[in-house]
Amino acid sequence: MKKMYEDAALRSQFEAKAAKRAEQFDVNEIKQYFHVAFTGL
């Protein structure tokens, strides 16, 4: 039970952080970065 609770708590913390990070970053900007990074290989 304790492990299940801890896993759920960690997951909810991660999801909250992920949502905040998604607001900070522009998806198109990230796509452009990866496009440039991988076409240079």
N, CA, C, O and CB atoms as a CASP TS submission, in Angstrom:
PFRMAT TS
TARGET T0000
AUTHOR 0000-0000-0000
METHOD Language model
MODEL 1
PARENT N/A
ATOM      1  N   MET     1       0.839  -1.200   0.000  1.00  0.00           N
ATOM      2  CA  MET     1       0.000   0.000   0.000  1.00  0.00           C
ATOM      3  C   MET     1       0.880   1.258   0.000  1.00  0.00           C
ATOM      4  O   MET     1       0.644   2.199  -0.757  1.00  0.00           O
ATOM      5  CB  MET     1      -0.952   0.002   1.230  1.00  0.00           C
ATOM      6  N   LYS     2       1.896   1.247   0.866  1.00  0.00           N
ATOM      7  CA  LYS     2       2.764   2.414   0.958  1.00  0.00           C
ATOM      8  C   LYS     2       3.465   2.666  -0.375  1.00  0.00           C
ATOM      9  O   LYS     2       3.555   3.808  -0.825  1.00  0.00           O
ATOM     10  CB  LYS     2       3.799   2.229   2.079  1.00  0.00           C
ATOM     11  N   LYS     3       3.960   1.601  -1.005  1.00  0.00           N
ATOM     12  CA  LYS     3       4.659   1.746  -2.292  1.00  0.00           C
ATOM     13  C   LYS     3       3.703   2.293  -3.355  1.00  0.00           C
ATOM     14  O   LYS     3       4.084   3.156  -4.147  1.00  0.00           O
ATOM     15  CB  LYS     3       5.254   0.383  -2.752  1.00  0.00           C
ATOM     16  N   MET     4       2.483   1.802  -3.376  1.00  0.00           N
ATOM     17  CA  MET     4       1.498   2.294  -4.339  1.00  0.00           C
ATOM     18  C   MET     4       1.235   3.780  -4.118  1.00  0.00           C
ATOM     19  O   MET     4       1.126   4.545  -5.077  1.00  0.00           O
ATOM     20  CB  MET     4       0.182   1.496  -4.228  1.00  0.00           C
ATOM     21  N   TYR     5       1.134   4.188  -2.857  1.00  0.00           N
ATOM     22  CA  TYR     5       0.893   5.596  -2.533  1.00  0.00           C
ATOM     23  C   TYR     5       2.072   6.451  -2.989  1.00  0.00           C
ATOM     24  O   TYR     5       1.879   7.515  -3.578  1.00  0.00           O
ATOM     25  CB  TYR     5       0.655   5.776  -1.016  1.00  0.00           C
ATOM     26  N   GLU     6       3.295   5.987  -2.716  1.00  0.00           N
ATOM     27  CA  GLU     6       4.490   6.738  -3.103  1.00  0.00           C
ATOM     28  C   GLU     6       4.580   6.859  -4.622  1.00  0.00           C
ATOM     29  O   GLU     6       4.906   7.926  -5.143  1.00  0.00           O
ATOM     30  CB  GLU     6       5.757   6.061  -2.546  1.00  0.00           C
ATOM     31  N   ASP     7       4.293   5.773  -5.330  1.00  0.00           N
ATOM     32  CA  ASP     7       4.326   5.807  -6.793  1.00  0.00           C
ATOM     33  C   ASP     7       3.311   6.817  -7.331  1.00  0.00           C
ATOM     34  O   ASP     7       3.612   7.577  -8.251  1.00  0.00           O
ATOM     35  CB  ASP     7       4.044   4.404  -7.374  1.00  0.00           C
ATOM     36  N   ALA     8       2.121   6.822  -6.759  1.00  0.00           N
ATOM     37  CA  ALA     8       1.080   7.751  -7.210  1.00  0.00           C
ATOM     38  C   ALA     8       1.487   9.188  -6.907  1.00  0.00           C
ATOM     39  O   ALA     8       1.235  10.086  -7.711  1.00  0.00           O
ATOM     40  CB  ALA     8      -0.271   7.425  -6.538  1.00  0.00           C
ATOM     41  N   ALA     9       2.106   9.410  -5.766  1.00  0.00           N
ATOM     42  CA  ALA     9       2.535  10.762  -5.392  1.00  0.00           C
ATOM     43  C   ALA     9       3.628  11.248  -6.342  1.00  0.00           C
ATOM     44  O   ALA     9       3.599  12.392  -6.795  1.00  0.00           O
ATOM     45  CB  ALA     9       3.041  10.793  -3.926  1.00  0.00           C
ATOM     46  N   LEU    10       4.586  10.379  -6.639  1.00  0.00           N
ATOM     47  CA  LEU    10       5.654  10.750  -7.564  1.00  0.00           C
ATOM     48  C   LEU    10       5.102  11.047  -8.947  1.00  0.00           C
ATOM     49  O   LEU    10       5.518  12.002  -9.602  1.00  0.00           O
ATOM     50  CB  LEU    10       6.697   9.643  -7.645  1.00  0.00           C
ATOM     51  N   ARG    11       4.154  10.214  -9.387  1.00  0.00           N
ATOM     52  CA  ARG    11       3.559  10.410 -10.711  1.00  0.00           C
ATOM     53  C   ARG    11       2.832  11.747 -10.778  1.00  0.00           C
ATOM     54  O   ARG    11       2.955  12.468 -11.768  1.00  0.00           O
ATOM     55  CB  ARG    11       2.590   9.260 -11.047  1.00  0.00           C
ATOM     56  N   SER    12       2.079  12.085  -9.739  1.00  0.00           N
ATOM     57  CA  SER    12       1.344  13.350  -9.766  1.00  0.00           C
ATOM     58  C   SER    12       2.296  14.540  -9.729  1.00  0.00           C
ATOM     59  O   SER    12       2.036  15.561 -10.366  1.00  0.00           O
ATOM     60  CB  SER    12       0.365  13.425  -8.589  1.00  0.00           C
ATOM     61  N   GLN    13       3.401  14.419  -8.986  1.00  0.00           N
ATOM     62  CA  GLN    13       4.403  15.491  -8.969  1.00  0.00           C
ATOM     63  C   GLN    13       5.019  15.646 -10.356  1.00  0.00           C
ATOM     64  O   GLN    13       5.185  16.764 -10.846  1.00  0.00           O
ATOM     65  CB  GLN    13       5.508  15.199  -7.915  1.00  0.00           C
ATOM     66  N   PHE    14       5.354  14.532 -10.981  1.00  0.00           N
ATOM     67  CA  PHE    14       5.953  14.570 -12.321  1.00  0.00           C
ATOM     68  C   PHE    14       4.995  15.204 -13.320  1.00  0.00           C
ATOM     69  O   PHE    14       5.404  16.033 -14.133  1.00  0.00           O
ATOM     70  CB  PHE    14       6.338  13.153 -12.784  1.00  0.00           C
ATOM     71  N   GLU    15       3.724  14.819 -13.262  1.00  0.00           N
ATOM     72  CA  GLU    15       2.740  15.357 -14.196  1.00  0.00           C
ATOM     73  C   GLU    15       2.559  16.852 -13.999  1.00  0.00           C
ATOM     74  O   GLU    15       2.382  17.589 -14.969  1.00  0.00           O
ATOM     75  CB  GLU    15       1.402  14.643 -14.034  1.00  0.00           C
ATOM     76  N   ALA    16       2.601  17.309 -12.748  1.00  0.00           N
ATOM     77  CA  ALA    16       2.462  18.742 -12.483  1.00  0.00           C
ATOM     78  C   ALA    16       3.666  19.498 -13.040  1.00  0.00           C
ATOM     79  O   ALA    16       3.514  20.560 -13.644  1.00  0.00           O
ATOM     80  CB  ALA    16       2.313  19.007 -10.965  1.00  0.00           C
ATOM     81  N   LYS    17       4.860  18.947 -12.835  1.00  0.00           N
ATOM     82  CA  LYS    17       6.071  19.588 -13.365  1.00  0.00           C
ATOM     83  C   LYS    17       6.072  19.577 -14.887  1.00  0.00           C
ATOM     84  O   LYS    17       6.464  20.559 -15.517  1.00  0.00           O
ATOM     85  CB  LYS    17       7.330  18.885 -12.834  1.00  0.00           C
ATOM     86  N   ALA    18       5.639  18.477 -15.475  1.00  0.00           N
ATOM     87  CA  ALA    18       5.613  18.358 -16.930  1.00  0.00           C
ATOM     88  C   ALA    18       4.668  19.397 -17.527  1.00  0.00           C
ATOM     89  O   ALA    18       4.971  19.984 -18.566  1.00  0.00           O
ATOM     90  CB  ALA    18       5.188  16.936 -17.352  1.00  0.00           C
ATOM     91  N   ALA    19       3.535  19.625 -16.884  1.00  0.00           N
ATOM     92  CA  ALA    19       2.590  20.617 -17.385  1.00  0.00           C
ATOM     93  C   ALA    19       3.201  22.017 -17.336  1.00  0.00           C
ATOM     94  O   ALA    19       3.032  22.801 -18.269  1.00  0.00           O
ATOM     95  CB  ALA    19       1.286  20.575 -16.572  1.00  0.00           C
ATOM     96  N   LYS    20       3.912  22.333 -16.249  1.00  0.00           N
ATOM     97  CA  LYS    20       4.550  23.642 -16.138  1.00  0.00           C
ATOM     98  C   LYS    20       5.634  23.801 -17.194  1.00  0.00           C
ATOM     99  O   LYS    20       5.763  24.868 -17.794  1.00  0.00           O
ATOM    100  CB  LYS    20       5.143  23.838 -14.737  1.00  0.00           C
ATOM    101  N   ARG    21       6.411  22.754 -17.425  1.00  0.00           N
ATOM    102  CA  ARG    21       7.464  22.815 -18.436  1.00  0.00           C
ATOM    103  C   ARG    21       6.867  22.981 -19.824  1.00  0.00           C
ATOM    104  O   ARG    21       7.419  23.706 -20.651  1.00  0.00           O
ATOM    105  CB  ARG    21       8.336  21.558 -18.383  1.00  0.00           C
ATOM    106  N   ALA    22       5.756  22.322 -20.087  1.00  0.00           N
ATOM    107  CA  ALA    22       5.117  22.427 -21.399  1.00  0.00           C
ATOM    108  C   ALA    22       4.669  23.866 -21.654  1.00  0.00           C
ATOM    109  O   ALA    22       4.689  24.326 -22.796  1.00  0.00           O
ATOM    110  CB  ALA    22       3.910  21.460 -21.497  1.00  0.00           C
ATOM    111  N   GLU    23       4.266  24.580 -20.601  1.00  0.00           N
ATOM    112  CA  GLU    23       3.868  25.973 -20.766  1.00  0.00           C
ATOM    113  C   GLU    23       5.075  26.840 -21.095  1.00  0.00           C
ATOM    114  O   GLU    23       4.947  27.831 -21.814  1.00  0.00           O
ATOM    115  CB  GLU    23       3.174  26.488 -19.502  1.00  0.00           C
ATOM    116  N   GLN    24       6.244  26.479 -20.576  1.00  0.00           N
ATOM    117  CA  GLN    24       7.440  27.290 -20.774  1.00  0.00           C
ATOM    118  C   GLN    24       8.021  27.126 -22.171  1.00  0.00           C
ATOM    119  O   GLN    24       8.589  28.073 -22.716  1.00  0.00           O
ATOM    120  CB  GLN    24       8.483  26.932 -19.742  1.00  0.00           C
ATOM    121  N   PHE    25       7.889  25.950 -22.753  1.00  0.00           N
ATOM    122  CA  PHE    25       8.521  25.675 -24.035  1.00  0.00           C
ATOM    123  C   PHE    25       7.535  25.724 -25.182  1.00  0.00           C
ATOM    124  O   PHE    25       6.381  25.315 -25.054  1.00  0.00           O
ATOM    125  CB  PHE    25       9.194  24.333 -24.003  1.00  0.00           C
ATOM    126  N   ASP    26       8.009  26.228 -26.296  1.00  0.00           N
ATOM    127  CA  ASP    26       7.210  26.230 -27.510  1.00  0.00           C
ATOM    128  C   ASP    26       7.536  24.952 -28.279  1.00  0.00           C
ATOM    129  O   ASP    26       8.700  24.695 -28.586  1.00  0.00           O
ATOM    130  CB  ASP    26       7.486  27.512 -28.379  1.00  0.00           C
ATOM    131  N   VAL    27       6.528  24.156 -28.590  1.00  0.00           N
ATOM    132  CA  VAL    27       6.747  22.869 -29.243  1.00  0.00           C
ATOM    133  C   VAL    27       7.429  23.044 -30.591  1.00  0.00           C
ATOM    134  O   VAL    27       8.319  22.266 -30.935  1.00  0.00           O
ATOM    135  CB  VAL    27       5.426  22.131 -29.419  1.00  0.00           C
ATOM    136  N   ASN    28       7.032  24.040 -31.353  1.00  0.00           N
ATOM    137  CA  ASN    28       7.643  24.262 -32.660  1.00  0.00           C
ATOM    138  C   ASN    28       9.118  24.607 -32.529  1.00  0.00           C
ATOM    139  O   ASN    28       9.933  24.205 -33.360  1.00  0.00           O
ATOM    140  CB  ASN    28       6.914  25.372 -33.404  1.00  0.00           C
ATOM    141  N   GLU    29       9.455  25.347 -31.492  1.00  0.00           N
ATOM    142  CA  GLU    29      10.852  25.695 -31.243  1.00  0.00           C
ATOM    143  C   GLU    29      11.665  24.437 -30.967  1.00  0.00           C
ATOM    144  O   GLU    29      12.792  24.311 -31.445  1.00  0.00           O
ATOM    145  CB  GLU    29      10.968  26.680 -30.061  1.00  0.00           C
ATOM    146  N   ILE    30      11.113  23.519 -30.211  1.00  0.00           N
ATOM    147  CA  ILE    30      11.794  22.260 -29.904  1.00  0.00           C
ATOM    148  C   ILE    30      11.956  21.426 -31.176  1.00  0.00           C
ATOM    149  O   ILE    30      13.016  20.844 -31.409  1.00  0.00           O
ATOM    150  CB  ILE    30      11.011  21.463 -28.829  1.00  0.00           C
ATOM    151  N   LYS    31      10.905  21.369 -31.998  1.00  0.00           N
ATOM    152  CA  LYS    31      10.981  20.614 -33.254  1.00  0.00           C
ATOM    153  C   LYS    31      12.071  21.168 -34.152  1.00  0.00           C
ATOM    154  O   LYS    31      12.813  20.408 -34.773  1.00  0.00           O
ATOM    155  CB  LYS    31       9.633  20.642 -33.987  1.00  0.00           C
ATOM    156  N   GLN    32      12.174  22.494 -34.226  1.00  0.00           N
ATOM    157  CA  GLN    32      13.205  23.114 -35.058  1.00  0.00           C
ATOM    158  C   GLN    32      14.581  22.748 -34.534  1.00  0.00           C
ATOM    159  O   GLN    32      15.488  22.450 -35.311  1.00  0.00           O
ATOM    160  CB  GLN    32      13.035  24.646 -35.097  1.00  0.00           C
ATOM    161  N   TYR    33      14.739  22.770 -33.215  1.00  0.00           N
ATOM    162  CA  TYR    33      16.025  22.432 -32.613  1.00  0.00           C
ATOM    163  C   TYR    33      16.442  21.008 -32.978  1.00  0.00           C
ATOM    164  O   TYR    33      17.581  20.772 -33.381  1.00  0.00           O
ATOM    165  CB  TYR    33      15.958  22.589 -31.087  1.00  0.00           C
ATOM    166  N   PHE    34      15.518  20.069 -32.837  1.00  0.00           N
ATOM    167  CA  PHE    34      15.846  18.679 -33.155  1.00  0.00           C
ATOM    168  C   PHE    34      16.111  18.503 -34.647  1.00  0.00           C
ATOM    169  O   PHE    34      16.995  17.739 -35.035  1.00  0.00           O
ATOM    170  CB  PHE    34      14.712  17.750 -32.711  1.00  0.00           C
ATOM    171  N   HIS    35      15.354  19.203 -35.482  1.00  0.00           N
ATOM    172  CA  HIS    35      15.565  19.110 -36.924  1.00  0.00           C
ATOM    173  C   HIS    35      16.991  19.552 -37.272  1.00  0.00           C
ATOM    174  O   HIS    35      17.689  18.878 -38.029  1.00  0.00           O
ATOM    175  CB  HIS    35      14.523  19.974 -37.686  1.00  0.00           C
ATOM    176  N   VAL    36      17.407  20.670 -36.722  1.00  0.00           N
ATOM    177  CA  VAL    36      18.755  21.181 -36.981  1.00  0.00           C
ATOM    178  C   VAL    36      19.793  20.220 -36.414  1.00  0.00           C
ATOM    179  O   VAL    36      20.800  19.935 -37.063  1.00  0.00           O
ATOM    180  CB  VAL    36      18.935  22.593 -36.371  1.00  0.00           C
ATOM    181  N   ALA    37      19.550  19.726 -35.215  1.00  0.00           N
ATOM    182  CA  ALA    37      20.513  18.834 -34.564  1.00  0.00           C
ATOM    183  C   ALA    37      20.694  17.539 -35.352  1.00  0.00           C
ATOM    184  O   ALA    37      21.820  17.068 -35.509  1.00  0.00           O
ATOM    185  CB  ALA    37      20.061  18.517 -33.136  1.00  0.00           C
ATOM    186  N   PHE    38      19.600  16.957 -35.850  1.00  0.00           N
ATOM    187  CA  PHE    38      19.697  15.653 -36.506  1.00  0.00           C
ATOM    188  C   PHE    38      20.080  15.749 -37.976  1.00  0.00           C
ATOM    189  O   PHE    38      20.641  14.803 -38.528  1.00  0.00           O
ATOM    190  CB  PHE    38      18.392  14.923 -36.381  1.00  0.00           C
ATOM    191  N   THR    39      19.785  16.886 -38.624  1.00  0.00           N
ATOM    192  CA  THR    39      20.207  17.007 -40.018  1.00  0.00           C
ATOM    193  C   THR    39      21.698  17.290 -40.098  1.00  0.00           C
ATOM    194  O   THR    39      22.310  17.102 -41.149  1.00  0.00           O
ATOM    195  CB  THR    39      19.416  18.114 -40.731  1.00  0.00           C
ATOM    196  N   GLY    40      22.290  17.743 -38.990  1.00  0.00           N
ATOM    197  CA  GLY    40      23.720  18.003 -38.965  1.00  0.00           C
ATOM    198  C   GLY    40      24.554  16.742 -38.772  1.00  0.00           C
ATOM    199  O   GLY    40      25.780  16.796 -38.873  1.00  0.00           O
ATOM    200  N   LEU    41      23.919  15.625 -38.501  1.00  0.00           N
ATOM    201  CA  LEU    41      24.666  14.383 -38.253  1.00  0.00           C
ATOM    202  C   LEU    41      25.196  13.780 -39.539  1.00  0.00           C
ATOM    203  O   LEU    41      25.846  12.735 -39.510  1.00  0.00           O
ATOM    204  CB  LEU    41      23.786  13.366 -37.538  1.00  0.00           C
TER
END
